[in-house]
Amino acid sequence: MSRPPLAGEETGAVDTAAPAPPGLWRNRDFNLLWTGQCLSDLGGAMADLALPLLVLQQTGSPTRAGVVGTAGLITTLVCRLPAGVLADRFDRRRLMIVCDLLRLAVYALLGWAVLKGAAGLPVILVVVIAGAAATAVFSTAEHASVRSLVRPDQLAFAVARNEARTYGTSLAGPPLGGLLFGLGRSLPFLGNALSFLVSLVAVRCIGRPLQQPRAEPAAPVGASTAEGLRFLLGHPFLRALLVIAAPLNMAFTGMIFAMTLALRRAGVAPVTVGLAGTVFALGGLLGAFAAPALQRRLRLPVLITLLCWTTAALMAVSTLLSGTVLAAVPLAAAVFLGPTANAALFGHQAAVTPDHLQGRVVSGVLLAAGSAAALAPALAGALLSRWPPAPAMLVFPALVLLAALTATFSKGIRTMPT
């Protein structure tokens, strides 16, 4: 489908004397969206740490704290496909504003309830479920909107910027959330509500449309969902993306979870275990900054294949060091390579998917990857209960091996244009 030209793009003959179009850092609309989501993600990371602490303090039950976390994950997975339909059916800007309003309201309500001593488990569950549903819709609409805000040659770099945002907030959010919770139990939740207000204002200030005009009336929900899935499964590259993204996400989640359990079993102090988690996130953050340079130097098929095989090897090395802090080093190196793969794959996905299908295709990919990752902690726990850490954790590099074989032999990857 055609796309309206961005500011600085030529629609006629090429003028070799014209100045180069502005870079991504000078793209006002993308930077508004990115900055708003930086603060929103930071608020979410603060609340994610504070919620189980609040439940433990209120009930004294780790099981109930786990139920709250599981409720959020299940809600996100259930809402993924409907979120894609909504992102393609309605105005994406208005949809994101409504989601921010809902999240602002429920987390402000939770902060107020904590202040009044009325934040029981039912209130917390309602807030978590409503917030997770709104976040699933918002994130899908945001993914689908990026294609309308940046030039085609900037798509992969925009995804890399978003990866850096994710890893950066995962580094800063939990310590800040813990600090605020110590100062006042309501502060992380009120801070999260404030972050959604900032996100709302940023989205409202974006000047460009976040989707192309819809010339045809929307199909019924069932037919609309089926149309997106048919396109996703019928496109060679997108089929390969599913087979690569799902095992990669599952392997990373499972390795990090299993590494944490193995370190605790070996008697490593909790503060050192936490430091290992920081190393993982720092590896991803540095990898996100390096992603544009790696993408410029390697063709996409070579890049994806190299990253998958390298990640499988690094994870295998990490299993040999399981139970020691040194195991975090090769795993951090593997996480370092992840943002480049995500940027290349999801940037290309945005380029090959028509705008009117972006939401449904993105939601399908995120559903597949998220479902696999959600199973990883349970799989890691079951494996570690049966075998020693090293052989148990070899399952996860084996999953990455599946992704590497797909990247090597899949026609959808080998025929990717530069």
N, C-alpha and C positions, 0 to 999 in steps of 0.2 A: 504494500500500500504506500501511497505517496505520503510525504511528511512535509509540513510547512517549513521553509528555510529558517534557520536560526539567524539571529543578528550576526552580521559579519560574513555570512555565506553568500556566494554569488549564485544567481539563478540563470545567468546567461553565459556568455563566453568568459573564459578564464582571463583575468587581467594579471599578468605576471608582475606588474608594478604595484599591485594592491598589497597593503600590509597583511601580515599573517593574522588569521582569525584569533580572537582572544582565547587564552588557555582556560583550563578548568577552574583555576583559582580566581579567575576574573569573571566567572559565570555567576552573576548575582542570584539568579533563581535557584540554581543547584546549590549554591552556598547557603542560601536561606534554608532550604530543606535539610541540608546536611548539618548545619549548626543547630537547628531546632531539634533534630533527632539525636545529636550528641548529648544535649541536655536531657532529653527525654529518656535516652538509654541509660544515662548516668542515674537519673531518678529511679528507673526500673531496677538497676543493679543494687541501689541502696535498699529499696523495698524488698527485693528478693532475699537479701541477707537478714533484714529486720523481721520479716514475717515469721520464719520458724523460731526466731528468738522470742517473739511475742507470744506465739502459741505455747512454747515451752514454759514461759513465765506464767501464762494464764492457766495452763492445764497440768504442767509437769510431765506431759506424755510425749516422748519422741515419736510414737506411732501416729498421734494426731498431727504432729508437725509434718510428718511424711505424707499424711493424707492431704494436707493443704497443698503441698508441692505437687503431688500427683494430680489433684483436681485441676490445677492450672495447666499441666502438660496435656491431660486428656482433652480439656476444653480447646486448647490450641489445635490439636490434631483434628478434632471433630469439626472445627470451624474453617479448616483450610480450604476445602473445595467450595463451600458456600461463599467464602470471602473472595475467591477468584471470580465467581459469577457477579457478585456485587461490584467489584472493581471494574468489570467490563460493562456493566449495565447502567450504572449511575455515574454522575459527575464525581471524579476522584477527589477533587479538592473538597467538595462538600462532604463527601464520605469521610475523609480524614479529619475534617473539623468536627463532625458528629462524634467520631471515635474519641478524639481528644476531649471533647466536652464530657462524654460519659466517663472516661478515665479520671478526669479532673474531679468530677462529682463524687465517684465512689471512693477515691483515695482521700479526698477532703473529708468525706463522711467517716472513713476509718480513723483518720487523725483526730477528728472531733470525738468519736466514740472512745478512743484510747484516753483522751483527756478527761472524759466524763466517767471512765471506769466501766463502760458499757460494751467493750469490744469482746464479746463472747465468740465462741467458735462459729456459730451460724453467721454472724456478721462478717467474720473474716472470710468464710467460704464464699459468701455472696460477692464480696469485693474481689476476691481472687478470680472467681469464675467470670464475672462481668469484665474485669480488667483484661483477662486473657483473651476473651472473645473479641473485645475491641482492638486489642493489640494484633491479633491474627488478621483482622480486616484491614487495619491501618498499614501493617507491614506489607501485606500483599498489594494494596493500592500504591504504596510508596515504591516498591520494586517495579510495578507496572508503569509508574510515572517517569522514571529516570530517562527512558528512551525519548520522552518529549522535551527534556530539559537540556540534553547534551548532544553534541554532534556524534555521528556514528563512529568516528575514529576515537572518540573519547569514552565510549561506553565501558570498555574494560578498565580504564583508569578510574572512572567514576565508581565502579564496583570495588576497586582496590581501596579507594578513599573510604567507602562504607565499611570495608573489612577493617581498616585501621580504626575507624570509629568504634566498631564492636569490641575489638581487643583493648583499645584504650579505656573504654568505660568499664570493661570487666576487670581491669587493673585498679582503677581509681574508685569505682562504685562501692565494693564491699568494705574497704577500710573506712570510707566516709560514712557509709551506712552504720557501721559499728560504732564510730565516734558519735554520731548524732543520736543513736539509740541509747548510748550511755549518758548523754546529756539530757535526754528527754524522750520517752518511748514513742511519743507522737511525731517527733521531728522528721524521721525518715519518710513517713507517709505524707505529711504536709509538704515536705520538700519534693516528693514525687508528684503531688498534685500541682505544685508550682511549675515543675518542669513541663507538664502537659499544657499549662497555660502558655508558656513560652513557645512550645511546639505549635499550638493553635495559631498564635500571632504570626509565626514564621510562615506557616502554610498559607494563611490569609494574605500575606504580603507578596507571595509569588506572582509575578506578572503574566507568565505564559500559561496557556491552557495545559492541563496535565494529560490530555488525551486528544485524539483527533475527533472531528465531528462524526456522529453516527448517522449514516444515510438511511439505514434500514431499521425498522422497529425491532426491539429485542425479542428473541425467541422465548418460549416457555422455559422455566428454570431447568427442568430435566433435559430438554433438548439442548439448552445452552451449555450445561455441564458436559453432556456427551460430545458436543462439538469441540470443546476444548480438549477433552481426553483423546478424541480421534486425531486431532492435529498433533498432540504431544506424542502419542504412540506411533503415528504414521510418519513422523519426520526422522530420518536416520540419525541425525546428530542428537536430537532431543531424546531418542530412545537410548543412545549411548550415554547421554548425560545422566539419565536415571540410574543406569548400571554403574556409573562411576561415582556419582554423588552419594548414593545410599550406603554402599559399603565404606566409603571414605569417612563419612560422618559417624557411622556406627563404630568404626575402628578407632577414631580419635576419642570419641566419648568413652568407649570401653577401656581403652588403654589408660586414659587419665584416671578413670574410676578405679581400675584394677591396680594401678600404680599406687594410688593413695592407700588402698586396703593393704597392699603388700608392705608398704613402708610402716604402717601402724602395726602389722603383725610382727615385723622385725624389731619393734621396740623403738622406732624413730620418734623423737619428740614431736608433739603436734605443731609446734612453731616451725620446725624444720619441714614437716609435711606441707604446711601452708606456704613456705618459701618455694618448695618444688612447684606448687600450683602457680605461684607468681612467675616462675621461670617459663612455664608453659605459655602463659598469657603474654609475657614479654617477647618470647620467640615469635608468636603470631603478630604482635604489633610491629616488630622489626621487619617481619616478612611482608606485611602490608605496605610498608614504606619502600621496600625493595621491589615489589611486584611490577611497577611500571617499567623499571630498567630491565628486568628479566623478560618482560613481554616484548620490549623493543628489540631484543637481541636474539630471540628464538621464535621460529614459526610456531603457530598454535599447536599443530599435531605433535611436533617434536617436544614442545614445552610440556604438554599434558602427559605424554608418554614418559618423559624423563622424570617428572615429578612423582608420578605414581610408582615407578620402579624404585626411585630413591627413597620414597616414604616407606615402602614395604621393607627395604633393607634396614633403614634406620630403626623402624619399630622392632625388627627382629633383633638388632643389637641391644635395644632397650630391654627386651625380655631377658637377655643374658645377664643384665645388671640388676634385675628386679630384687627388691628388698634393700637396695642401697640408694642413697641420694644421687649417685652418679647416673642412675637410670633416667633421671630427668633431662640429662644433656642431649642424648640422641633423640629423645622424644620432643624436646624443644626445637631441635633442628628440623624434625619432621613437621612440626607445627609451623615453623618458619616458611616452609614451602607451600602450606595450605592456602594462604590468601592469593598467591599467584594463580594457583589452579582455579580457585573460585572466581577470581576476576576474569580469567580467560574464558571459562566455561559459561558463566552467567552473563558476561558481556556479549558473547556470541549468541547466547540464547535470546537476549533482548534484540539483537540485530536481525535474527532470522524469523522472529515471531511477529506477525501482523499486530498492529496496535490494538485492534478490537479483541484480540485473543490474549493479550499480555497477562491479564489478571488470572485467567483460568490456567494458562500454561505454567506461570510462576507458582500458583497454588499447588498444582499437581507435582511439580518438582520438589517444592518445600515439604509437601505431605510425605512423599516417598523418603526423602532424606531425614525428615523429623521422626517419622515412624520407626525407621531403623535405629536412629540414635536413641530414641526413648527405650528401646529394648536392650540397649547395650549394658546399663548398670545391672539389670537382672541377669543377663548372660554372664557378665564378669563375676558376679557374686556366686552363681551356680558353678562356674568353672573353678574358682578358687576354693570352693568348699569341697571339691572332689580331688583336685590335683595341686601340686606345688605351683608357686607363681610362674616360674619360667615356662613349663609346658602349657599351663592354662592360658597364658597370655599370647602364645603363638597363634591362637585362633584369629587375633586381630590383624597381625601382618598378613595372614592368609587371606583375610577379607580384602585387604588392599591389593594383594596379588590378583584377585579377581578383577579389580578396577584396572590394574596395570595391563592385564591380558586384553581387556575390552579396549583400552586406549591403543594398544599395539595392533590389534587385528580388526577393529571395527571400521567399516567403511565410512560411517558417519563422522568419525574423528579423522581418519586419514584423508578425507576429501574436503576438510574444512578449508575455506579460503583464508588468506592472510588478512 
